[in-house]
Amino acid sequence: MKNIIYNSLFLTLIFSGTTGKLNGLVFDLNTQEPISGCNVVIESTDLGTATDSDGYFFIMNINPGRYNVKFSMIGYSDYVVNEMEINSDLTTGISIPMEVSAIKGTEVIVVADENK
């Protein structure tokens, strides 16, 4: 009986997951509508994705640890979640409210010269 318990424990450790998963929803703070095409990047890694047409995303095979996760989209302020904990064999979920931000540009003045 003792051997069966030890073997079961050993097999469980062998086949347990070693990476985690991050998933969630990105939406507009004012309208509550999902945002498609928002970039999701786990900083200091080469992992990232973009939200689908319903605002959902997922990133798999993340090594356990704490990461800064950056959400960016043209027309919206960047949103960074600091120290997000990813655990092995678990899915971490999050909802991100993005706030509309005006794109600031510089003024360009063009002066026409008739003599040229």
ZASETI-607587 format. One record per residue (C-alpha): residue in three letters; x, y, z. Coordinates in steps of 0.2 Angstrom, whole numbers, plus 5000, padded with zeros to 4 digits. Each point is the difference from the previous one (the first is absolute). Layout:
ZASETI-607587
{r->ALA	x->X	y->Y	z->Z}
...
end
This chain:
ZASETI-607587
{r->MET	x->5000	y->5000	z->5000}
{r->LYS	x->5014	y->5012	z->5004}
{r->ASN	x->5008	y->4997	z->4983}
{r->ILE	x->4984	y->5005	z->4991}
{r->ILE	x->4999	y->5016	z->5010}
{r->TYR	x->5018	y->5004	z->4996}
{r->ASN	x->4998	y->4996	z->4982}
{r->SER	x->4984	y->5010	z->4998}
{r->LEU	x->5009	y->5015	z->5008}
{r->PHE	x->5015	y->4998	z->4988}
{r->LEU	x->4989	y->4999	z->4985}
{r->THR	x->4991	y->5015	z->5005}
{r->LEU	x->5016	y->5010	z->5001}
{r->ILE	x->5006	y->4994	z->4983}
{r->PHE	x->4984	y->5005	z->4991}
{r->SER	x->4996	y->5016	z->5009}
{r->GLY	x->5001	y->5016	z->4990}
{r->THR	x->5016	y->5011	z->5001}
{r->THR	x->4993	y->5016	z->4991}
{r->GLY	x->4985	y->5011	z->5003}
{r->LYS	x->4987	y->5009	z->4989}
{r->LEU	x->4993	y->5018	z->5000}
{r->ASN	x->4983	y->5004	z->4993}
{r->GLY	x->4988	y->5014	z->5001}
{r->LEU	x->4989	y->5014	z->4992}
{r->VAL	x->5005	y->5017	z->4994}
{r->PHE	x->4986	y->5013	z->4999}
{r->ASP	x->4996	y->5019	z->4998}
{r->LEU	x->4998	y->5008	z->5017}
{r->ASN	x->4987	y->5012	z->4995}
{r->THR	x->4989	y->4989	z->4988}
{r->GLN	x->5004	y->4983	z->5008}
{r->GLU	x->5002	y->4993	z->4982}
{r->PRO	x->5014	y->4988	z->4997}
{r->ILE	x->5016	y->5006	z->4991}
{r->SER	x->5006	y->4989	z->4986}
{r->GLY	x->5018	y->5001	z->4994}
{r->CYS	x->5007	y->5006	z->5017}
{r->ASN	x->5018	y->4995	z->5002}
{r->VAL	x->5004	y->4990	z->5016}
{r->VAL	x->5019	y->4998	z->5004}
{r->ILE	x->5008	y->4991	z->5014}
{r->GLU	x->5015	y->5012	z->5003}
{r->SER	x->5018	y->4992	z->5001}
{r->THR	x->4994	y->4985	z->4990}
{r->ASP	x->4996	y->4997	z->4982}
{r->LEU	x->4982	y->4995	z->5004}
{r->GLY	x->4985	y->5010	z->4994}
{r->THR	x->4984	y->5000	z->4990}
{r->ALA	x->4986	y->5011	z->4994}
{r->THR	x->4982	y->4999	z->5006}
{r->ASP	x->4987	y->4992	z->4988}
{r->SER	x->4984	y->5008	z->4993}
{r->ASP	x->4991	y->4998	z->5017}
{r->GLY	x->5014	y->5007	z->5010}
{r->TYR	x->5007	y->4984	z->5007}
{r->PHE	x->5018	y->4994	z->5001}
{r->PHE	x->5010	y->4986	z->5006}
{r->ILE	x->5019	y->4997	z->5002}
{r->MET	x->5006	y->4982	z->5004}
{r->ASN	x->5017	y->4992	z->5005}
{r->ILE	x->5005	y->5014	z->5012}
{r->ASN	x->5013	y->4995	z->5013}
{r->PRO	x->4994	y->5003	z->5018}
{r->GLY	x->5005	y->5016	z->5007}
{r->ARG	x->4995	y->5019	z->5002}
{r->TYR	x->4999	y->5010	z->4984}
{r->ASN	x->4995	y->5017	z->4994}
{r->VAL	x->4986	y->4999	z->4987}
{r->LYS	x->4998	y->5014	z->4988}
{r->PHE	x->4984	y->5004	z->4990}
{r->SER	x->5001	y->5012	z->4986}
{r->MET	x->4988	y->5006	z->4986}
{r->ILE	x->5000	y->5015	z->4988}
{r->GLY	x->4988	y->5013	z->5007}
{r->TYR	x->5001	y->4993	z->5018}
{r->SER	x->5012	y->5003	z->5014}
{r->ASP	x->5012	y->4986	z->5004}
{r->TYR	x->4995	y->4989	z->5015}
{r->VAL	x->5013	y->4991	z->5009}
{r->VAL	x->4997	y->4987	z->5014}
{r->ASN	x->5016	y->4999	z->5011}
{r->GLU	x->5005	y->4984	z->5009}
{r->MET	x->4987	y->4988	z->4993}
{r->GLU	x->5003	y->4983	z->5007}
{r->ILE	x->4999	y->4985	z->4988}
{r->ASN	x->5000	y->4983	z->5008}
{r->SER	x->5004	y->4983	z->4992}
{r->ASP	x->4985	y->4990	z->4995}
{r->LEU	x->4988	y->5014	z->5003}
{r->THR	x->4991	y->5013	z->4990}
{r->THR	x->5000	y->5018	z->5006}
{r->GLY	x->4986	y->5011	z->4994}
{r->ILE	x->4998	y->5019	z->4998}
{r->SER	x->4989	y->5013	z->4993}
{r->ILE	x->5008	y->5016	z->4994}
{r->PRO	x->4990	y->5017	z->4998}
{r->MET	x->5009	y->5010	z->4987}
{r->GLU	x->4997	y->5019	z->5000}
{r->VAL	x->4999	y->5010	z->4984}
{r->SER	x->5014	y->5012	z->4998}
{r->ALA	x->5002	y->5013	z->4986}
{r->ILE	x->5016	y->4998	z->4989}
{r->LYS	x->5010	y->5016	z->5002}
{r->GLY	x->5010	y->5006	z->4985}
{r->THR	x->5010	y->5015	z->4997}
{r->GLU	x->4995	y->5015	z->4989}
{r->VAL	x->5008	y->5000	z->4983}
{r->ILE	x->5000	y->5017	z->4990}
{r->VAL	x->5003	y->5000	z->4982}
{r->VAL	x->5003	y->5017	z->4991}
{r->ALA	x->4999	y->5001	z->4981}
{r->ASP	x->5012	y->5011	z->4991}
{r->GLU	x->4994	y->5006	z->4983}
{r->ASN	x->5017	y->5004	z->4994}
{r->LYS	x->5006	y->4982	z->4999}
end
